[in-house]
Amino acid sequence: MSAAPPVPRRDAWEKVTGRAYYAVDATMPNMAHAAVVRSERAHARIVGIDRAEAEAAPGVIAVVTADDLGHLGRRFGHIVPDHFILAEGKVRYYGEPVAVVVAETPHQAADAAELVWIDYDDLPALTDAASRPRLRRAHPRAVLCRARPGVPRQSLPAALRRQRRPP
């Protein structure tokens, strides 16, 4: 058995020479830039968010938190909308987005993002399989297993049992 011949990439030369054009390279007149403020805790209640200093920073247009999303829909997900766009009430993992700073330049957005202060009340972190019984408290709406659309839920355990039987 032999490997398939390599397929030349049409964009290889542009990428290797640094001439490739990416979405991040796009610019428009009066374009705003954003920087995400991420959680520095693995699991914690959000007691408060102080964004006053960031809002007063040069070039800042807005500082957005979950409270500002209103009726836009605060969650997203591939099958079930179980991921928060911005953390609401608590953070569930290190690096979870908590706020977004919008400014006139990327540097102003990044500098102002460092001025957003988040007060946390730490909760026990779920770091291994032994923590699984506490998973529902961290993610109360989590779906750990989902059947395909059109497959009755009752048939899933039976299908798994059939699969485990030796031939």
N, C-alpha and C positions, 0 to 999 in steps of 0.2 A: 504494500500500500504506500503510495507516495502523497506528499503534501501538495495541495493546490498551488499553482504559481501565484506569486504576489500580484496584487492588483494595484496599479499605481493610483495614488490619490490625486485628484485634479487640483486640490488646493495645497499640496505639499510644498511647492516652491514658494508660494506666498507666506506660508507659515514659517518655513525655515529661514527665510530672509527677513522676517519681521514686517512684511508688507500686508499681511492678512488683516481684514477689517472685521472687527467683532462688535457686538451690540454695545459693549462698554465704550467703544470708540465713537459712537454716534453723539453728535451735538446738535442742538437746536437753539435758536434765539430765545432768551429768557428761560432756559431750562433750569429746573430745580434739581438738587441732588439730595440723597438721603443717606443716613447712617443709622444702623440698628444698635440699640442699647440692649445688651444681652445679660441674662441672669448670671450672677457669680456664685450661685448656690445650686446644689443638686436637688433639693426639695425644701421649700420654705413658703410660708404665708407672706404675701406682700402686705405690709402694714401701711405703707404710704410711699408715694412717689413725689419727690420735690423737683419740679422742672423749671422753677422760676429763674434760676441762674442761667439755664440753657436758653430759655425763651428770650432773655435779655442779651444774649451773646450777639456779636456782629453777624449780619447776614441771615440770621435764623428766621424762617418763615413760619414754622410750626413745630411743636413737639406733640406727637400723637401717642396716646396710650389706649388700652382696651376700652376705657370709659368713653373715649371720643368716637368709637366706631358706630355707636348707636344701632340703627337697624340695618346696617350694611351686611350683617352676618359675621359673627365673631369666630366662626370655626370653618375648617376645611378638611378634606380627606378624600382619599381615592374611592373608597367604598362607603364608609360612614364618616360624616363630618365630626371627627373626634380630636382634631388638632386645633389648638387655639392659634389665631393669627398673631395676637399679642397676648401674653400671659394675663389671665384674669383671676384675681384673688390669690393665686399661688403659682409658684414655678414648680415644674415637675422634672426638670433636668438642667444640668449646667449648660449655659449658652442659650436657653430658651429666650426668644425675643420678648422684651418687656415694653419697649418704646421705640419710636422712630423719630429722628430729628431730621427735618427738611430745611435745607438752607440754599443759599445762592451758589455756593461752590462746594466741592467735595471736602475741602480742607475745613471750611467753616462748619459743615455738618459733623465731621469727625471730632473737631475740637469741642463743639457744643454737646455732643453725645457724652463726653467725659464729665460734663457738668450736671448730668441728670443723676440725682441721688435717690437710691431705693432703700427703704428701711424694711428689713426682713425679720421674720420670726422663724428661726430654723426648725425644721421637722426632720424626723429620722430619714436618712437617705436609703433608698432601696437599691442595693448594690449587687445582689446575687440571687440565685434561685431560692435560697432559704427565705428571702423577703417576699416571695410570691403571695402568701396569704394576705399581706398588707397591700397588694397591688390595687385592689378595688378601691381602697381609700385614697390612693394617689391618683388613680384614673377611674372615677366612678362610672363613666360611660364607656369604658374600654370594651372592645369586642376581641376576645382572645381567639375565637374560632368562628368562622362564618361559612355556611354552606353556599354552594353556587346558586344563583337565581334559578328557580324552578325545581330545585331539589328539596323535597320536604325535610324539615328538621329532624323528624323521627327516623328517617332512613340513614342519616349520617353515622350514628353509632353502629348500626347494623352493617353498613358498608365497611367501616373500619374493622369490625370483628371478622368479616369475611376475608378481608385482605390479610389478616394475621394468620389465618388457617394454613397449615402446610398442605402442599398439593397431594 
